[in-house]
């Protein structure tokens, strides 16, 4: 309906099912992208991830601004690095740094 392409990530496993999402703008140009992960349990909350140039740099900013890094910088093989954080109101969010050489 919206022209989105949703494909199962080849690195998915039985325990972690992940889907890549790509979109196009109204002129057919590549636009926003992202992904969705299947819940690991019914209590698991959704987390929005934001692309950043450096997970390490933005993890430091999170803490300087009163937030917390819950899951420190971790590799996502072949894709990049991620961290999970909480803001000052205890809302969870993630940050992601693209790097196809991540192991």
C-alpha positions as MATLAB code, in Angstrom:
seq = 'XXXXXXXXXXXXXXXXXXXXXXXXXXXXXXXXXXXXXXXXXXXXXXXXXXXXXXXXXXXXXXXXXXXXXXXXXXXXXXXXXXXXXXXXXXXXXXXXXXXXXXX';
ca = [
       0.000    0.000    0.000;
       2.748    2.486    0.920;
       5.403    1.083   -1.398;
       7.411   -0.358    1.493;
       9.597   -3.405    1.027;
       9.779   -5.752    4.022;
      12.202   -8.684    3.878;
      13.411  -11.133    6.498;
      17.013  -10.323    7.452;
      19.280  -13.194    6.332;
      21.018  -13.112    9.727;
      17.766  -13.924   11.548;
      17.680  -17.001   13.712;
      14.882  -18.968   15.330;
      15.436  -17.047   18.566;
      15.630  -13.611   16.926;
      13.457  -12.962   13.910;
      14.282   -9.570   12.313;
      12.739   -7.887    9.280;
      14.368   -5.100    7.222;
      12.140   -2.292    5.964;
      12.950    0.044    3.080;
      10.795    2.835    1.723;
      10.704    5.243   -1.208;
       9.523    8.838   -1.408;
       6.775   10.098   -3.716;
       9.324   10.328   -6.573;
      10.529    6.742   -6.167;
      13.826    7.689   -4.489;
      15.190    5.644   -1.591;
      13.881    7.126    1.660;
      13.693    6.062    5.298;
      14.604    2.542    6.278;
      14.461    0.482    9.416;
      13.470   -2.837   10.821;
      11.201   -4.784   13.130;
      12.014   -7.588   15.496;
       9.578  -10.229   16.652;
       8.896   -9.939   20.392;
      10.951  -12.298   22.516;
       8.201  -12.349   25.179;
       4.686  -10.874   25.592;
       6.047   -8.295   28.069;
       8.723   -6.978   25.690;
       8.177   -3.334   24.762;
       8.830   -1.913   21.312;
      12.007    0.148   20.985;
      12.636    2.797   18.339;
      16.221    3.025   17.085;
      17.862    6.164   15.769;
      20.770    6.206   13.327;
      23.797    8.029   14.725;
      27.316    8.548   13.398;
      28.889    7.024   16.535;
      27.195    4.822   19.143;
      30.038    5.555   21.563;
      29.695    9.337   21.157;
      25.904    9.285   21.537;
      26.037    6.889   24.506;
      28.175    9.497   26.249;
      25.664   12.228   25.318;
      22.793   10.140   26.720;
      24.544    9.902   30.088;
      25.599   13.578   30.072;
      21.957   14.561   29.580;
      20.727   12.388   32.481;
      19.743    9.235   30.605;
      21.115    5.725   31.077;
      22.741    3.244   28.739;
      21.020   -0.080   29.492;
      22.770   -2.226   26.859;
      26.210   -0.828   25.950;
      27.616   -0.693   22.424;
      27.232   -4.150   20.901;
      28.021   -5.419   17.397;
      25.297   -6.518   15.005;
      27.322   -8.710   12.675;
      27.556   -7.335    9.156;
      25.312   -4.370    9.936;
      26.831   -2.104   12.600;
      26.678   -1.338   16.312;
      23.772   -0.693   18.637;
      23.047    0.361   22.196;
      19.798    0.510   24.171;
      19.157    3.501   26.421;
      16.546    5.085   28.679;
      15.752    8.778   28.755;
      15.147   10.851   31.880;
      11.487    9.722   31.920;
      12.447    6.032   31.749;
      11.433    5.591   28.090;
      13.534    3.072   26.200;
      15.150    3.814   22.835;
      18.027    2.505   20.791;
      20.867    4.041   18.817;
      22.457    2.413   15.777;
      25.696    3.068   13.897;
      25.906    1.489   10.429;
      29.134   -0.434    9.743;
      29.078   -3.431    7.425;
      32.407   -4.648    8.878;
      30.962   -5.158   12.397;
      31.682   -8.613   13.828;
];
